[in-house]
């Protein structure tokens, strides 16, 4: 399904400026659908090169469609993208060509009975760029006071559409936060005095502690801050403000000025009680802060353990015991790196490339050889789940340390610096990490499945059991650039399945 912008660019002569105007209308016209208790359809004239397939004369493409949230819909099917002939929709043609509102009844293909139709030209800078058709089911019942008031307000918006005064140039309220008419409306005159308040709006004001008679009075007279209303009426622009009457009540106010011939004639105030939403926001912020604090404390505890292991190792004589403590200290430190990043952003995803940078630096600091070791990092894995990042960080730290300690044990006669590279690739199916060095290579008959090395055993078991991946370790020359390569070397390849949403690792 093409978007309204794609439809307009492909099938109409609308300019980018005009299309932006229509996009702003479709971002805010849910209020108009609720005020009119009707379906709204936005139609634009198609280019002459694309005539309607059945009828001569003007034809239109439907760019958008909006259903009311407070009444039954007339249009059951999705019409966006369809072309309609001007002969079948004479009221649309009349409104588009005259630039004036047209009304009547018509039988449309998608409705079971004739619909009451009001076609409003959407004008911009004196030119009709589209037509907004309002379709309502025919009804013989007498509308109540609320319904008559809502439709009167809709008619005032219709005038604004024909005068290029609506939609407004800038609407800053996010669509998911925008109050709808059903949340509650207050209609004020040009001086800010209340002329009508819907039952839901009265309920919201009651929650804020306002029980006095509203009509004919300003909200400020009732003790409610109304800077948003005053600013909206003075600037002729919509204003959004959150009002906290009490610590436990928060109401979102969206003030829309009503204009006629360039003058403000009143305002529509949409009220939405967002107390529960803001309470959840505060809980989420509190939860995030608690999670960050937990990761911060875990990191601190791991660093304390690392320091104790390092201190104990230094008190031992040179030998296997001291080496084992240093190796354990390094593994603890690699886990602490992950928790340090999580303490800054407690999300389920961790930027693993940032972890790699710290692990490479840790390997550099531990290199004791007299010959220089150059590290190369290429590619990246992006964000990975936290449950994957921790074991993967231990694996990579172990491989880098293994290369630093054992790959260059015999470097006699080797010219220049040694090299260790980390290459990472991410695809829709798997994550791949390759660790290469130009060292002495693996001994004959080496098999990672039969290794007696504790470090490599940890790597193998983490990759296969916890990460559900594969690992291979083999001799391979190291590419030195310019077509040259080392006489020997080792490459370790790790492949992990890409973690999808819903996987236990998430």
DRENNUKOL-965085 format. One record per residue (C-alpha): chain; x, y, z. Coordinates in steps of 0.25 Angstrom, whole numbers, plus 5000, padded with zeros to 4 digits. Last residue first. Layout:
chaine  xx  yy  zz
A  X  Y  Z
...
! end
This chain:
chaine  xx  yy  zz
A  5064  4955  5099
A  5073  4943  5100
A  5060  4934  5102
A  5057  4938  5087
A  5044  4946  5086
A  5051  4956  5077
A  5061  4950  5068
A  5076  4947  5072
A  5085  4945  5060
A  5091  4931  5061
A  5106  4931  5065
A  5118  4928  5057
A  5132  4928  5063
A  5144  4927  5055
A  5158  4926  5061
A  5170  4929  5051
A  5184  4925  5054
A  5197  4929  5047
A  5209  4925  5038
A  5217  4930  5027
A  5211  4943  5027
A  5204  4949  5015
A  5207  4958  5004
A  5197  4963  4993
A  5199  4978  4996
A  5194  4976  5010
A  5199  4967  5022
A  5189  4956  5021
A  5191  4946  5032
A  5194  4932  5028
A  5184  4921  5034
A  5185  4910  5044
A  5172  4906  5050
A  5162  4909  5061
A  5147  4907  5059
A  5135  4911  5067
A  5120  4909  5066
A  5108  4916  5073
A  5098  4913  5083
A  5103  4925  5091
A  5102  4918  5105
A  5106  4903  5101
A  5114  4904  5088
A  5121  4918  5090
A  5122  4917  5105
A  5128  4903  5105
A  5138  4906  5094
A  5143  4919  5100
A  5144  4913  5114
A  5152  4901  5109
A  5161  4911  5101
A  5164  4917  5114
A  5166  4905  5122
A  5176  4899  5112
A  5175  4884  5111
A  5169  4884  5097
A  5162  4872  5092
A  5150  4879  5085
A  5160  4890  5080
A  5168  4880  5072
A  5183  4882  5070
A  5190  4871  5063
A  5202  4879  5059
A  5203  4891  5068
A  5195  4904  5064
A  5202  4916  5058
A  5215  4923  5061
A  5209  4937  5061
A  5202  4945  5050
A  5189  4946  5057
A  5174  4945  5054
A  5161  4947  5062
A  5149  4945  5053
A  5135  4949  5059
A  5122  4945  5052
A  5108  4948  5055
A  5097  4940  5048
A  5084  4940  5040
A  5080  4955  5037
A  5095  4958  5036
A  5106  4964  5045
A  5121  4963  5042
A  5133  4965  5051
A  5148  4965  5048
A  5158  4965  5060
A  5172  4966  5056
A  5185  4963  5063
A  5198  4967  5057
A  5213  4966  5060
A  5223  4977  5057
A  5235  4976  5048
A  5244  4965  5045
A  5242  4951  5051
A  5256  4944  5053
A  5252  4939  5067
A  5238  4941  5070
A  5236  4929  5078
A  5225  4932  5088
A  5218  4941  5078
A  5204  4933  5078
A  5204  4929  5092
A  5202  4941  5101
A  5196  4952  5092
A  5188  4942  5084
A  5182  4935  5097
A  5179  4949  5102
A  5171  4953  5090
A  5164  4939  5090
A  5160  4941  5105
A  5155  4955  5103
A  5147  4950  5092
A  5141  4939  5099
A  5138  4947  5112
A  5132  4958  5103
A  5123  4948  5096
A  5118  4943  5110
A  5114  4957  5114
A  5109  4962  5101
A  5099  4950  5098
A  5090  4953  5111
A  5091  4968  5108
A  5085  4966  5094
A  5094  4971  5083
A  5095  4985  5077
A  5104  4987  5065
A  5112  4975  5061
A  5124  4982  5055
A  5134  4983  5044
A  5149  4984  5045
A  5158  4984  5057
A  5173  4983  5055
A  5183  4982  5067
A  5198  4984  5065
A  5208  4977  5074
A  5221  4983  5076
A  5233  4974  5080
A  5238  4974  5094
A  5227  4965  5098
A  5219  4968  5111
A  5205  4970  5105
A  5195  4972  5116
A  5192  4987  5113
A  5189  4983  5099
A  5179  4972  5103
A  5172  4982  5112
A  5171  4992  5100
A  5166  4982  5091
A  5155  4978  5101
A  5151  4993  5103
A  5149  4995  5088
A  5142  4982  5087
A  5132  4986  5097
A  5129  4999  5089
A  5126  4990  5077
A  5116  4982  5086
A  5106  4993  5087
A  5097  4986  5097
A  5083  4984  5095
A  5073  4980  5106
A  5073  4994  5111
A  5080  4999  5124
A  5088  5010  5118
A  5099  5016  5126
A  5100  5004  5136
A  5099  4995  5124
A  5112  5000  5119
A  5119  4998  5132
A  5112  4984  5133
A  5119  4980  5120
A  5132  4984  5124
A  5131  4977  5138
A  5130  4964  5130
A  5143  4966  5124
A  5149  4970  5137
A  5145  4957  5143
A  5151  4949  5132
A  5164  4957  5134
A  5164  4955  5149
A  5163  4940  5147
A  5175  4940  5137
A  5183  4947  5148
A  5179  4937  5158
A  5183  4926  5149
A  5196  4932  5146
A  5199  4933  5161
A  5196  4919  5164
A  5203  4914  5152
A  5216  4920  5156
A  5223  4933  5160
A  5222  4934  5175
A  5209  4939  5181
A  5207  4953  5187
A  5204  4959  5174
A  5193  4949  5171
A  5186  4953  5184
A  5186  4967  5180
A  5181  4964  5166
A  5170  4955  5171
A  5166  4966  5181
A  5166  4977  5170
A  5157  4968  5161
A  5147  4965  5172
A  5146  4980  5175
A  5144  4982  5160
A  5133  4972  5160
A  5127  4979  5172
A  5127  4992  5165
A  5121  4987  5152
A  5110  4980  5160
A  5108  4993  5167
A  5107  5000  5154
A  5098  4990  5148
A  5089  4991  5160
A  5089  5006  5160
A  5085  5006  5145
A  5074  4996  5148
A  5069  5005  5159
A  5069  5017  5150
A  5062  5010  5139
A  5051  5005  5149
A  5050  5020  5154
A  5048  5025  5140
A  5038  5014  5137
A  5030  5017  5150
A  5030  5032  5146
A  5025  5029  5132
A  5015  5019  5138
A  5010  5031  5147
A  5010  5040  5135
A  5001  5031  5127
A  4992  5029  5139
A  4990  5044  5141
A  4989  5047  5126
A  4974  5052  5127
A  4972  5058  5114
A  4966  5072  5111
A  4964  5078  5097
A  4962  5093  5098
A  4955  5099  5085
A  4957  5113  5084
A  4949  5126  5081
A  4947  5136  5069
A  4961  5139  5066
A  4962  5148  5054
A  4968  5145  5040
A  4955  5144  5033
A  4950  5134  5043
A  4959  5127  5053
A  4957  5117  5064
A  4969  5115  5073
A  4973  5101  5077
A  4977  5098  5091
A  4983  5085  5095
A  4982  5083  5110
A  4988  5070  5116
A  4983  5068  5131
A  4992  5063  5142
A  4986  5059  5156
A  4993  5052  5167
A  5002  5064  5171
A  4990  5073  5170
A  4986  5083  5159
A  4997  5078  5150
A  4995  5084  5136
A  5002  5080  5124
A  5002  5089  5113
A  5000  5089  5098
A  4998  5102  5089
A  4991  5104  5076
A  4994  5117  5069
A  4986  5130  5068
A  4996  5137  5076
A  4987  5143  5086
A  4977  5132  5087
A  4987  5121  5088
A  4995  5129  5099
A  4983  5131  5107
A  4978  5117  5106
A  4992  5112  5110
A  4993  5121  5121
A  4981  5116  5127
A  4985  5112  5142
A  4973  5108  5149
A  4967  5115  5161
A  4953  5116  5156
A  4955  5131  5151
A  4966  5125  5143
A  4957  5116  5136
A  4949  5128  5131
A  4934  5129  5134
A  4922  5129  5125
A  4919  5114  5126
A  4927  5107  5137
A  4919  5106  5149
A  4928  5102  5161
A  4933  5088  5164
A  4948  5090  5161
A  4957  5080  5169
A  4966  5075  5158
A  4958  5062  5157
A  4946  5071  5155
A  4952  5077  5143
A  4954  5064  5137
A  4940  5060  5140
A  4935  5073  5134
A  4943  5070  5121
A  4937  5056  5120
A  4923  5063  5121
A  4926  5073  5110
A  4929  5088  5114
A  4922  5099  5106
A  4923  5114  5106
A  4935  5116  5115
A  4941  5130  5115
A  4955  5131  5108
A  4952  5145  5102
A  4950  5140  5088
A  4940  5130  5093
A  4943  5117  5100
A  4939  5102  5096
A  4944  5092  5106
A  4946  5078  5101
A  4947  5064  5107
A  4955  5051  5104
A  4944  5048  5094
A  4949  5059  5085
A  4963  5053  5084
A  4975  5057  5092
A  4989  5056  5085
A  4999  5047  5092
A  5000  5037  5081
A  5000  5047  5070
A  5012  5055  5077
A  5008  5070  5079
A  5017  5080  5072
A  5008  5085  5061
A  5014  5095  5052
A  5008  5102  5040
A  4994  5101  5045
A  4984  5092  5038
A  4976  5101  5036
A  4976  5116  5033
A  4975  5114  5018
A  4962  5121  5017
A  4954  5109  5012
A  4960  5100  5023
A  4957  5111  5034
A  4943  5111  5029
A  4942  5096  5031
A  4948  5097  5045
A  4936  5106  5048
A  4927  5096  5043
A  4933  5085  5052
A  4931  5094  5064
A  4916  5095  5060
A  4916  5080  5058
A  4921  5078  5073
A  4911  5088  5078
A  4900  5081  5071
A  4904  5067  5076
A  4906  5072  5091
A  4892  5078  5090
A  4885  5066  5085
A  4882  5062  5070
A  4868  5060  5066
A  4866  5046  5060
A  4864  5044  5045
A  4878  5039  5041
A  4885  5038  5028
A  4899  5032  5031
A  4910  5043  5030
A  4921  5045  5020
A  4930  5057  5021
A  4938  5060  5008
A  4951  5067  5009
A  4955  5073  4996
A  4969  5076  4991
A  4979  5087  4986
A  4969  5099  4985
A  4977  5111  4983
A  4977  5124  4990
A  4990  5122  4998
A  4985  5108  5002
A  4971  5103  5001
A  4965  5090  5005
A  4951  5090  4999
A  4940  5085  5008
A  4930  5074  5003
A  4919  5071  5012
A  4912  5058  5009
A  4900  5051  5015
A  4900  5037  5011
A  4891  5029  5002
A  4889  5014  5007
A  4898  5002  5008
A  4911  5010  5006
A  4924  5006  4998
A  4918  5009  4985
A  4914  5023  4988
A  4899  5028  4987
A  4899  5043  4989
A  4893  5053  4998
A  4896  5068  4998
A  4906  5079  5002
A  4916  5087  4995
A  4926  5096  5002
A  4933  5107  4993
A  4945  5107  4984
A  4937  5106  4972
A  4944  5095  4964
A  4948  5086  4976
A  4935  5088  4983
A  4927  5085  4971
A  4936  5073  4967
A  4934  5067  4981
A  4919  5069  4980
A  4918  5063  4967
A  4925  5050  4972
A  4921  5039  4961
A  4923  5049  4950
A  4936  5054  4956
A  4941  5040  4955
A  4948  5032  4967
A  4962  5027  4968
A  4966  5018  4979
A  4979  5019  4987
A  4973  5020  5001
A  4959  5014  5000
A  4960  5004  5012
A  4946  4998  5014
A  4935  5000  5024
A  4932  5014  5021
A  4919  5019  5028
A  4926  5018  5042
A  4918  5017  5055
A  4921  5028  5065
A  4931  5033  5075
A  4944  5029  5069
A  4942  5035  5056
A  4948  5029  5044
A  4959  5036  5035
A  4963  5033  5021
A  4974  5039  5013
A  4980  5041  4999
A  4967  5037  4991
A  4970  5040  4976
A  4961  5049  4968
A  4956  5050  4954
A  4951  5061  4945
A  4944  5059  4932
A  4941  5046  4925
A  4937  5033  4933
A  4941  5019  4933
A  4957  5018  4935
A  4958  5032  4942
A  4968  5040  4934
A  4983  5038  4938
A  4991  5048  4928
A  4982  5059  4933
A  4988  5058  4947
A  4979  5054  4958
A  4971  5063  4966
A  4972  5061  4981
A  4963  5055  4991
A  4963  5054  5006
A  4952  5045  5012
A  4946  5048  5026
A  4936  5038  5033
A  4926  5045  5041
A  4922  5049  5056
A  4926  5063  5052
A  4934  5066  5064
A  4940  5053  5064
A  4945  5053  5050
A  4950  5067  5052
A  4958  5063  5064
A  4964  5051  5056
A  4968  5062  5046
A  4982  5065  5052
A  4992  5057  5045
A  4984  5057  5032
A  4984  5072  5032
A  4999  5073  5034
A  5001  5063  5022
A  4991  5072  5014
A  5000  5084  5016
A  5013  5076  5014
A  5007  5072  5000
A  5004  5087  4997
A  5019  5091  4999
A  5024  5078  4992
A  5016  5082  4980
A  5003  5075  4976
A  5002  5071  4962
A  4995  5058  4965
A  4997  5043  4962
A  5012  5039  4966
A  5015  5050  4976
A  5002  5050  4983
A  5001  5034  4984
A  5015  5034  4989
A  5012  5044  5000
A  4999  5038  5004
A  5007  5025  5006
A  5006  5013  4996
A  5000  5000  5000
! end
